[in-house]
C-alpha cells in the first residue's frame, strides 16, 4: 500500500462521520428501563477521534476514548458505557467482517481497546464506534502480511518528539499524503513541561502533570491536534514511550531531580503516567500497567520481509553516568537483563530479511568534543558503552540490522560501527535518528551548522545531519530500504510546505547507509 493518497480518499479521511449511517449493527444495549435511569451522555463523546495499532496478520487493535470535555478530566458520568464497534472491508460498511461491544470503564478513563482477530492478512479495513446514538469518525487500518509472505514491500513512517508548545504538528499532513502502511512512534508523544506564556500553543493546566487526571488532560490536549488525529485515523501506529511521557531523563524509578521528587512520590507519578499512556494508545492488553510497571517491549512481524523489535529504554535502565569513566562501567544497563536477552535472541533467530530495532535513544556515537578526546550525551546509548558495544558486536551475526531512533530533535543518519573507538572498524548496521515532529520549533539552521559542523570530522560515521522538523519515510523491499527525509518549512503555522530533504538507501547484505 504505497503511494500518495488521492484527493478523493483524503476528503473521505477527513470527512469523519459523514458516512456512518450506512450499515445496520448489533444492538447490544441495556434494557430501556435501566437506560432511562442512567445519566445520559453529553454530546461529543468522540472528541479524541479513533486510532489503530500493533498490526498482526490476522488482527489489529482499535482505540477510542469517550471524552466530551477532554481537557477537564473527560466529562463522562461515573459509569460503564457499552460502545459498539464495527470493522468492514469497505468504507461504507456494507461488507462487515467483525463487530461487537466493548465496555468503556471509568477506571480506565472510558478508553476503549478492541483487539480484533480473525481478519485477513495484508488487507485494508475501515472501522468505527457507536454509543447511545453518537457516532465516531471512521478509521482506516491495515493488517500485517501473511507470516510466510516474502515478497511485496512495506511503507513505514518514523516519528517522534511532538512538543505542543513548540509548534503545530504539520509534518503529519504530509505523512497522510504519503500513505504509510504503519507509523512507528519512538517516544515523547507528550511533554510534561509547565505551560509557557510565550509558547505558540500553551499547555493546558497550571504546572507539570503528576496525577492521573493531569496526565489524562495533557494527552487529551495532544490528541486534539487535527493533523495528528487525521494520521491516527489513516494508518496503524506502533508506539513506545521515552522520558517526556513521564519526566525528563528519568531512569527506572529515579527522577531527573530526586532531591525534589521523593521515591514514593515518583512511583505514584510513574503509576499515573503509565496508565494515562495506556489509556490513550492503541496497544494490547499486555500493556495494561501494573502500578509503576508497564510491558512495552514487543515484537511485530511483517511477513518474512521485516521483523520490528520495539524497545523500552527507560523502565529498566541504570541511572545515567556523569562522567566518561562512568559511561564505560560494564555494570550499567539500558535494557535490563531480561529485555537484553529477549532482543538478542529475537535478532539472531529471526527469519526476516530485515531486522529493525525501534530504540527511543540514539545508538551511534555522538562525540561532542571537537578534536582529541571524547564527550558524550550520557542519557543516550553513549552513556551505556559496554552494553551498546556488545550489541554492535552481535550485529555481525544479524541479518540486515537497522535501528530506528528519536530523541535528538535532529535528523542524524549513521553507519553503525563494530567499535566506535576505531574509525577503521567494520560497519555492522545502519541507524536512522528521525527528527522531531515539532520539538525545537523552526530552528535557526545557520546557528545549527555553526554548532554541529565542526564535530563532523570527529564523527565520520555520520552520513546526514539536519535540524528541520519532519519525519522519515521508508519503503522496505527485499533487496533494499529506500529512505526519505521528509521535512516541512514551518511548524509555526497550521499549514506547511513539505519537501524531500534527502534520499538514502540501505542495501541487503551490505551494512551501512548510502546517500542517493
Number of C-alpha atoms within 10 A of each C-alpha: 15 13 10 15 17 12 10 8 12 16 11 15 21 19 13 19 16 13 14 18 11 11 12 9 15 11 9 11 15 11 8 8 8 9 12 10 8 10 11 11 18 13 12 15 25 20 21 27 26 28 30 29 28 26 28 24 22 18 19 26 25 28 28 28 26 27 25 19 18 24 20 17 18 22 16 21 14 12 13 14 22 20 22 21 22 22 25 20 19 15 22 16 22 12 12 19 15 15 17 17 20 17 15 20 17 16 12 15 23 25 22 28 25 20 18 18 13 11 21 19 20 21 16 19 21 20 29 28 27 19 18 14 7 15 20 24 25 27 29 24 25 28 26 25 25 18 17 12 14 17 12 12 19 23 21 21 24 28 29 32 26 25 25 26 22 19 24 27 28 28 27 22 20 23 27 21 16 19 23 26 24 25 24 23 25 27 25 25 26 25 25 24 17 15 16 14 10 8 12 16 16 15 23 20 15 10 13 18 24 19 15 21 18 23 27 24 22 26 25 25 18 22 21 16 15 19 22 21 19 25 26 25 27 27 24 27 27 22 23 26 24 27 23 20 23 27 23 16 18 24 20 18 21 20 24 16 12 12 8 10 14 12 14 10 13 21 19 15 24 27 21 23 29 24 25 26 25 20 25 22 26 29 27 18 13 10 20 18 20 11 15 18 18 19 14 21 18 17 17 17 22 25 24 19 24 23 22 23 21 24 24 25 26 22 23 18 20 20 21 22 18 13 13 16 10 16 22 16 15 11 11 20 22 27 22 17 11 9 17 16 12 15 19 15 11 17 25 15 11 17 17 22 23 27 22 23 20 27 26 29 25 25 26 27 27 22 19 18 14 16 11 7 9 14 15 18 19 18 20 23 25 25 28 26 25 17 21 21 18 12 16 22 15 15 23 17 13 20 23 25 25 25 24 27 28 28 23 20 24 21 24 22 27 27 23 27 25 23 18 21 10 9 14 10 12 17 22 24 26 27 26 26 31 32 30 30 29 26 26 21 23 17 15 11 12 9 9 13 14 10 11 13 11 14 17 17 12 19 19 12 22 19 18 19 18 20 22 27 32 34 26 26 25 20 18 21 20 18 13 17 22 18 24 19 25 24 27 23 17 23 26 17 12 13 17 18 13 18 14 13 13 15 16 17 19 21 16 17 14 14 22 25 26 17 12 9
